[in-house]
Amino acid sequence: MKNLIKQLRKIGIIFVLMIVFSACGKKEIDLSDYVKIDASGYDGIGTASAEIDYRKFSEDHKKDVKFKKEFLKDF
């Protein structure tokens, strides 16, 4: 009987820890707000280019994402 109680306590502790850690999720960032994609061409022949607004992204998410200063000096 004591062994069963110990097992139930272990399962309860694991369950509580799973709930606590799953509630501490990371914030989602919608990258489509910061990416501009241009495409031209037809029938599978063409070009595509993408631009990322790093400055706006870094300003909006200062707390969430850290950039090196060397990286942002060009933007």
C-alpha distances in whole Angstrom, upper triangle without the diagonal:
4,5,5,6,9,10,11,13,14,16,17,19,20,21,23,25,26,27,29,30,32,33,35,37,41,44,46,50,52,54,57,58,59,61,64,65,68,69,72,74,74,73,70,73,72,71,68,67,65,65,62,63,61,62,61,58,57,59,56,53,54,50,49,51,53,56,58,61,63,62,63,66,68,67
4,5,5,6,9,10,11,12,14,15,17,19,20,21,23,24,26,27,29,30,32,33,36,39,42,45,48,51,53,56,57,58,59,63,64,67,68,72,73,73,72,70,72,72,70,67,66,63,63,61,61,59,60,59,56,55,57,54,51,52,48,47,49,50,54,55,59,61,59,61,64,66,65
4,5,5,6,9,10,11,12,14,15,17,18,20,21,23,25,26,27,29,31,32,34,38,41,43,46,49,51,54,55,56,57,61,61,65,66,69,70,71,70,67,69,69,67,64,64,61,61,58,59,57,59,58,54,54,55,53,50,50,47,45,47,49,52,53,57,59,57,59,62,64,63
4,5,5,6,9,10,11,12,14,15,16,18,20,21,23,24,26,27,29,31,33,36,39,41,45,47,49,52,53,54,56,59,60,63,64,67,69,69,68,65,68,67,66,63,62,59,60,57,58,56,58,56,53,53,54,52,49,49,46,44,46,48,51,53,56,58,57,58,61,63,62
4,5,5,6,9,10,10,12,14,15,16,18,20,21,22,24,26,27,29,31,35,38,40,44,46,49,51,52,54,55,58,59,63,64,67,69,69,68,66,68,67,66,63,62,59,59,56,57,55,56,55,52,51,52,50,47,48,44,42,45,46,50,52,55,57,56,57,60,62,61
4,5,5,6,9,10,11,12,14,15,17,18,20,21,23,24,26,27,30,33,36,38,42,45,47,50,51,52,53,57,58,61,62,66,67,68,67,64,66,66,64,61,60,57,57,54,55,53,54,53,50,49,51,48,45,46,42,40,42,44,47,49,52,54,53,54,58,59,58
4,5,5,6,9,10,11,12,14,15,17,19,20,21,22,25,26,28,31,35,37,40,43,45,47,49,50,51,54,55,59,60,63,64,65,64,61,63,63,61,58,58,55,55,52,53,51,53,52,48,48,49,47,44,45,41,39,41,43,46,48,51,53,52,53,56,58,57
4,5,5,6,9,10,10,12,14,15,17,18,20,21,23,25,27,30,33,35,39,41,44,46,47,49,50,53,54,58,59,62,64,64,63,61,63,62,61,58,57,54,54,51,52,50,52,51,47,47,48,46,43,44,40,38,40,42,46,48,51,53,52,53,56,58,56
4,5,5,6,9,10,11,12,14,15,16,18,20,21,23,25,29,32,34,38,40,43,46,47,48,49,53,54,57,59,62,64,64,64,61,63,62,61,57,57,54,53,50,51,49,50,49,46,45,46,44,41,41,38,36,39,40,44,46,49,51,50,51,54,56,55
4,5,5,6,9,10,11,12,14,15,16,18,20,21,24,27,30,32,36,39,41,44,45,46,47,51,51,55,56,60,61,62,61,58,61,60,58,55,54,51,51,48,49,47,48,47,44,43,45,42,39,40,36,34,36,38,41,43,47,49,47,48,52,53,52
4,6,5,6,9,10,10,12,14,15,16,18,20,22,26,29,30,34,37,39,41,43,44,45,49,49,53,54,57,59,59,59,56,58,58,56,53,52,49,49,47,47,45,47,46,42,42,44,41,38,39,36,34,36,38,41,43,46,48,47,48,51,53,51
4,5,5,6,9,10,11,12,14,15,17,19,21,25,28,30,33,36,38,41,42,43,45,48,49,53,54,58,59,60,59,57,59,58,56,53,52,49,49,46,47,45,46,45,41,41,42,40,37,38,34,32,35,37,40,43,46,48,47,47,51,52,51
4,5,5,6,9,10,11,12,14,16,17,19,23,26,28,32,35,37,40,41,42,43,47,48,52,53,57,59,59,59,56,58,57,55,52,51,48,48,45,45,43,44,43,40,39,40,38,35,35,32,30,32,34,38,40,43,45,44,45,48,50,48
4,6,5,6,9,10,10,12,14,16,18,21,24,26,30,32,35,37,39,40,41,44,45,49,50,54,56,56,56,53,55,54,52,49,48,45,45,42,43,41,42,41,38,37,39,36,33,34,31,29,31,33,36,38,41,43,42,43,46,48,46
4,5,5,6,9,10,11,13,15,16,20,23,25,29,31,34,36,37,38,40,43,44,48,49,53,54,55,54,52,54,53,51,48,47,44,44,41,42,40,42,40,37,37,38,35,33,34,30,28,31,33,36,39,42,44,42,43,46,48,46
4,5,5,6,9,10,11,13,15,19,22,24,28,30,33,36,36,38,39,43,44,48,49,53,55,56,55,53,55,54,52,49,47,44,44,41,41,39,40,39,36,35,36,34,31,32,28,27,29,31,35,37,40,43,41,42,45,47,45
4,5,5,6,8,10,11,13,17,20,22,26,29,31,34,35,36,37,41,42,46,48,51,53,54,54,51,53,52,50,46,45,42,42,38,39,37,38,37,33,33,34,32,29,29,26,24,26,29,32,34,37,40,38,39,42,44,42
4,6,5,6,9,10,12,15,18,20,24,26,29,31,33,34,35,39,40,43,45,48,50,51,50,48,50,49,47,44,43,39,39,36,37,35,37,35,32,32,33,31,28,29,26,23,26,28,31,34,37,39,37,38,41,43,41
4,6,5,6,9,11,14,17,19,23,25,28,31,31,33,35,38,39,43,45,48,50,51,51,48,50,49,47,44,43,39,39,36,36,35,36,34,31,31,32,29,27,28,25,23,25,28,31,34,37,39,37,38,41,43,41
4,6,5,7,10,13,16,18,22,25,28,30,31,32,34,38,39,43,45,48,51,51,52,49,51,49,47,44,42,39,38,35,35,33,34,33,30,29,30,28,25,26,22,20,23,26,29,32,35,37,35,36,39,41,39
4,5,5,7,11,14,16,20,23,25,28,29,30,31,35,37,40,42,46,48,49,49,46,48,47,44,41,39,36,36,32,33,31,32,31,27,27,28,26,23,24,20,18,21,23,26,29,32,34,33,33,37,38,37
4,5,6,10,12,14,18,21,23,26,27,28,30,33,34,38,40,43,45,46,46,44,45,44,42,39,37,34,34,31,31,30,31,30,26,26,28,25,22,24,21,18,21,23,27,29,32,35,33,33,37,38,36
4,6,9,11,14,17,20,23,25,26,27,29,33,34,38,40,44,46,47,47,45,47,45,43,39,38,35,34,31,31,29,30,28,25,25,26,23,21,22,19,17,20,23,26,29,32,34,32,32,36,37,35
4,7,9,12,16,19,21,24,25,26,28,31,33,37,39,43,45,46,47,44,46,44,42,38,36,33,32,29,28,27,28,26,23,23,24,21,18,19,16,14,17,19,23,26,29,31,29,29,33,34,32
4,7,9,13,16,18,21,21,22,24,28,30,33,35,39,41,43,43,40,42,40,38,34,33,29,29,26,26,24,25,24,20,21,22,19,16,18,15,12,15,18,21,24,27,29,27,27,31,32,30
4,6,9,13,15,18,18,19,21,25,27,30,33,36,39,40,41,38,40,38,35,32,30,26,25,22,22,20,22,20,17,17,18,16,13,14,12,9,11,14,18,21,24,26,24,24,27,28,26
4,6,10,12,15,15,16,19,22,24,28,30,34,37,38,39,37,38,36,33,30,28,24,23,20,19,18,19,17,14,15,16,13,10,13,11,8,10,14,17,21,23,25,23,22,26,27,25
4,7,9,12,12,14,16,19,21,25,27,31,33,35,36,33,35,32,30,26,25,21,21,18,18,17,18,16,13,15,16,13,11,14,13,10,11,15,17,21,23,25,22,22,26,26,24
4,6,9,9,10,12,16,18,22,24,28,31,32,34,31,32,30,27,24,22,18,17,14,14,13,15,13,10,12,13,10,9,12,12,9,10,14,15,19,21,23,20,19,23,23,20
4,6,6,8,10,13,15,19,21,25,28,29,30,28,29,27,25,21,19,16,15,13,13,13,15,13,10,13,14,11,11,15,15,13,13,17,18,21,23,24,21,20,24,23,20
4,5,5,6,10,12,16,18,22,25,27,28,26,27,24,21,18,16,12,12,9,10,11,13,11,9,12,14,11,11,15,16,13,13,16,16,19,21,22,18,18,21,20,17
4,5,5,8,10,13,16,19,22,24,26,24,25,22,20,16,14,11,11,9,10,12,15,12,11,14,16,13,14,18,19,17,16,19,19,22,24,24,21,20,23,22,19
4,6,8,11,15,18,21,24,26,28,27,27,24,22,18,16,13,11,9,9,11,12,9,9,12,13,11,12,16,17,16,15,18,18,22,22,24,20,18,21,20,17
4,7,10,13,17,20,24,26,28,26,26,23,20,17,14,10,8,6,5,7,9,7,6,10,11,10,11,14,17,15,14,16,15,19,19,20,17,15,18,17,14
4,6,10,13,17,20,22,25,22,22,19,17,13,10,7,6,5,6,9,12,10,10,13,15,14,15,18,20,18,16,18,17,20,21,21,17,16,19,17,15
4,7,10,14,17,20,22,20,20,17,14,11,8,6,5,6,8,12,14,13,13,16,17,17,18,21,23,22,20,22,20,23,23,23,20,19,21,18,16
4,7,10,14,16,18,17,16,13,11,7,6,4,6,9,11,14,17,16,16,19,21,20,21,24,26,24,23,24,23,25,26,25,22,21,23,21,18
4,7,11,13,16,15,14,11,8,6,5,6,9,12,14,17,20,19,19,22,24,23,25,27,30,28,26,28,26,28,28,28,24,23,25,22,20
4,7,10,12,11,10,7,6,4,6,9,12,15,18,21,23,23,23,26,27,27,28,31,33,31,29,30,29,31,31,30,27,27,28,25,23
4,7,10,10,9,5,6,6,9,12,15,18,21,24,26,26,26,29,31,30,32,34,37,35,33,34,32,34,34,33,30,29,31,28,26
4,7,7,6,4,6,9,12,15,18,22,24,27,30,29,29,33,34,34,35,38,40,38,36,37,35,37,38,36,33,33,34,31,29
4,6,5,6,9,12,15,18,21,24,27,30,33,32,32,35,37,36,37,40,42,40,38,40,38,40,41,39,36,36,37,34,33
4,6,8,12,14,17,20,24,27,30,32,35,35,34,37,39,38,39,42,44,41,39,41,39,41,43,41,38,38,40,37,35
4,6,9,11,15,18,21,24,28,30,33,33,32,35,37,36,37,39,41,38,37,38,37,38,40,38,35,35,37,34,33
4,7,10,14,17,21,24,27,29,32,32,32,35,37,36,37,39,42,39,37,38,36,38,39,37,34,34,36,32,32
4,7,10,14,17,21,24,26,29,29,29,32,34,33,34,37,39,36,34,35,33,35,36,34,31,31,32,29,28
4,7,10,14,17,20,23,25,26,25,28,30,30,31,33,36,33,31,32,30,31,32,30,27,27,29,25,24
4,7,10,14,17,19,22,22,22,25,27,27,27,30,32,30,27,29,27,28,29,28,24,24,26,23,22
4,7,10,13,16,19,19,19,21,24,24,24,27,29,27,24,25,23,25,26,24,21,21,22,19,18
4,7,10,12,15,15,15,18,20,20,21,23,25,23,21,22,20,22,23,22,18,18,20,17,16
4,7,9,12,12,12,15,17,17,18,20,23,21,19,20,18,19,20,19,16,15,17,14,12
4,6,9,9,9,11,13,14,14,16,19,17,15,16,14,16,17,17,13,12,15,13,10
4,6,6,6,9,10,11,12,14,17,16,14,15,13,16,16,16,13,11,13,12,8
4,6,5,6,8,10,10,11,15,14,11,12,10,12,12,13,9,8,11,10,7
4,5,5,6,9,10,10,14,14,12,12,10,12,12,13,10,7,10,10,6
4,6,5,6,9,10,13,13,12,13,12,15,15,17,14,11,13,13,10
4,5,5,6,8,11,10,9,11,10,14,14,16,13,11,14,14,11
4,6,5,6,9,9,7,8,7,11,11,13,11,9,12,13,10
4,6,6,9,10,10,10,11,13,13,16,14,11,14,15,12
4,6,8,9,9,11,12,16,16,19,16,14,17,18,15
4,5,5,6,8,10,14,15,18,15,14,17,18,16
4,6,6,7,9,12,13,16,14,12,15,17,15
4,6,7,11,14,15,18,17,16,19,21,19
4,7,10,14,16,18,17,16,19,21,19
4,7,10,13,15,13,13,16,18,16
4,7,9,12,10,10,14,16,15
4,6,8,7,7,10,12,12
4,5,5,7,9,11,12
4,5,5,6,9,10
4,6,5,8,10
4,6,7,8
4,5,5
4,6
4
